[in-house]
Amino acid sequence: MATITAADVNKLRTITGAGMMDCKKALVEAEGDFDLAIENLRKKGQKVAANRSDRESTEGAAIAVVNADKTAGVVITLNCETDFVGMNENFVKMATEMANLALNFNTKEEFLAADFNGITVADKLIEQTGVIGEKLEIRTFEKLEGAFIGSYIHSGNKIATLVSLSANVEGAEEVSRNVSMQAAAMAPIALNEEGVNAETIAKEIEIAKDILRQEGKAEAMLDNIAKGKLARFFKDNTLVNQDYIKDNKMSVAAYVKSLDKDLIVTGFKRAALG
């Protein structure tokens, strides 16, 4: 029987992130063969993942990262089952490392197939499911590119947002962060009116008309009044038309133009747990 030293166990723990006792057991079973021990730990992760495949993973960490020149950013959520795991320092660190890796890819599928310290991201999730004992998954993957990208992560890593501006001007860092905070707090459904899909618009008009009928309004008046209510819906639910949370006397679009008259918000991404 191979002699398993504390240094061996610690080396395997560093490689896999598994617990000390799990690493020792894996090395004993593999008779000191590191590759086999790693394989066995991953198999354990697959078994646990299969057993927990129907579990709800609504906790975790939402992370936003931006590249060095502020022209691209990504938001991901690394989901788990409990808040206890989601708030763990090592879990958040792993989520942040994955988000930084995700910057290099345009789709979730490419990202999951990417190398993460010797194994794919997808396999790392399975491995860590075995280590942690909870279902782990990348629930959200969103990438944003633009002339200037800002980001914001809400306290506790529950919400992460990105915002793109039309130009990299002096003060863009602060403005983009403030608008990212706006997107986190107010959860807009689209950037502007053009971004709201036709089905949502039709539904809002029909709801408005139903309410007006119940109020006894004449049928001939419904279209015009419903249009007014739709305008209010756009104001409340599209990012650039919302009242700016730090000064509700101006819209988000007006706030951005207060920095530079030609500056506009060109896009945003928002990821939230739940």
N, C-alpha and C positions, 0 to 999 in steps of 0.2 A: 504493500500500500504506500502510495506517495505521501511524503511529509508535506503538510500544508502549513505554511508559516503565516504569521500575522501580516507580513509584508505582502505575501501573495494575495491574501484576502483584501487588503487595502488597495492593491493594484486593480483587482477585479471590480471593486466598489467604485474606484475612480473612473474606470472605463464604462461601466454600465449604470451607475447611480443606484444600484440595488442595495438593500440593507446588508449589514455585516454578516448576520446569521445566514441569510439567503446566499451570499457569496461563498461563505465557508462551506455550506451544504453542497452548492453547485460544484465547487472545486473537489470536494471529497468524492462526489458521485462521478466526476470526470477524471478522477485519479491524477489531479494536478494539471490536466490538459486545459489551458486557458481558452482555446478556441471552442472546445467542446463545452466548457463551463458557460461561456457566453451564449452558445447555441441553446443550451438547456434553460438558461434564464429567459431567453426570448420565447422558447416554447411554453414556458410557464406563463409568460405574458399573454401569449396567444390563447391559452386555455382560460385564463381569467377574463380576457377580452370577450371570448365567446360566451362565457357564462354571464357577462354583464351587458351584452349587446342590446338588451331591451330596457336598460336603465335610462333614466332622464339625466342628462348632463347639462344642467342649467347654471352652474356656478363656474368659476374659473378666473381668467384674466383677459381683459381686452387691452391690446397694446397697439400703439401707433408709433411708427418710426419714419424718419425722412432721411434721404441721402445727403451727402456732404454739401452738394451745391444747391440743395433745396428745390430740385426740379422733379422729384419723384418721392412718393411715400406709399406706405402700405399699412392697413389696419387688419389685425387678425384677432380672433378670440380662440384661446386654448381653453376648451371647456372640460370641466370635471363634474363630479356629483355633489360635492359638499363645499361650503364656504371655508371650512377648516383647511382643506387642501388648497383651495383657490387663493387663500391669503398667505400660504407658506412661501417663505423667501426663495427657496430653491425652485419652487414651481413657477413663480413670477420670473425668476432669472431664466429658466428654460423657455418660457413663453417669449421673453425679450430676445433671446438668442435666435429663436425660430423666426420672430418677426424681422430681425436684421437679415437673416438668410432669405426670407420671402421677398425682400426688396429686389432680388436678382431675377424674379420670375413674374410672368404676367397672368398665370392662371393657378388656381388651387391645385389642379392635377399635376402641373409641372413642379410646384412646390413640394407636394407630398412625395414625389418621386426623387427629390433632390437628396444629395448626400448630407447627412448630419452626423459628423464625428464618426464616420465609418459605416453607417447604415442609413437607410432612407428615413425621411421624416415619418412616413407612415409606419415603418417598423419601430422607430423610436417611441411612437405613441403606444404601440402594442407592448413593447418592452416595459415602458413606464406604467402601463396599466397593471402589469404583473407586480411591479415594485410597489406601487401606491395602493393597489387594490380597488381602484375606481376606474370607471369608463372615462377615457380621454379621447378627445377629438378636436380637430380644427373645424369649428362650426362656421366661422366667417373668414373670408379672404377677400379684401378689396384693395385695389391699387389705384393710385391717382397720380397723374402727371400734369405739369403745367409750368408756367414761367416762374412761379414762386409757390412753394407748398409750406403750409404751416400745420401744426398738430396740437392736440390736447388730449391728455389722459385724465379722466376724472378720478378723484380720490378713491382709493380702494380698487382701482383697475376694473371698474364696472362698465365704463363707457369710454370709447376712444374715437377720436374724430380727426379728419384731415380736411383742409380747405385749400383750394388753389386760387391764386390771384392772377390777373392778366399781365402783371409786370413786376419785376424785382426792383422796387423803389425804396428809398430810405424810409424806414418805419414799417416796412412790409411784415417784418417778424412779429411785431406787437399786434398789428391789425389782423393778420392771419390767425394768430393765437386767440384773439378775442372773438373772432367770428367762429373759430373752431369750438370755443366754449359755448357760444350761442347754439351751434348745431347740437352739442352734447345736451344742453339744458332744455331746448325747445323741440327737439326731435322733428325737424321739418320732413315732409314726405318727398320734397323735390326742391331743386334750386330755384325755379321760377314757374310761372304759369305753364310755359311750354313743356316743362318736365312732368306735369301731372297727366296721367294717362286718361284716355277718353272714357273708359269705363268708370273711373272714379268721378269724373266731372258729371257724367250722366246720372250717377247715383246721388250725388250731392244736389243736383237740380231737382230730381224726383223727390228727395226727402224734403227739400225746401217747399216744393209745391204741395206735398201732402200736409205739411204743417200749416201752410197758408189756407188750404181748404178747410182744415179743422178750425181755423180762426174765423172762417166765414167770408174770406176774401173772394171777390168775383173772379170767375174763370178767366175773363179777359185781362185781368191784372196780373195773373200769376207769372207769366214769362218775364215781365220787366222787374217785378219784385224778386223773383228767383235769381235773376242776373246780379242784382245787388247783393244778395246773400252769397252768391258764388264768389263775388269779388272779395267779400269778407273772409270766405274760406281760403282763398289764395293768400290773403294778407296774414292769416293766422298760421298757415301750413307750408308756405314756401319760404326758403331761407332769406332771400334778398328782400322780400316784402315784409317780413316780420318786423315788429318793433324791436329796436336794438335793446338788449336787456340792461345795458349800463346807462342808457339814456332813451327812454321810450318816447321822446319827442321827435325822434328820427328813425327811419327804417335802417335795416342793415346795409342796404345799397347806399343810402345817404351817408352813413358812417364811413364806409369804405371810400367814398368820393371826397370825404372831408380830409383825407390824407393826400389824395391826388385826384383831380377832376376827371381823369381818364381811366382811373382804376376801377375794375369790376371783379366780382367773384365769378370764377368760371366753372367751379365744380366743388363738390364735397363728398365725403364718405363718412359713414357713421356705423360703428359696431357696438352692440350692447349685449350684455349677458341676459339670459332668460329665454 
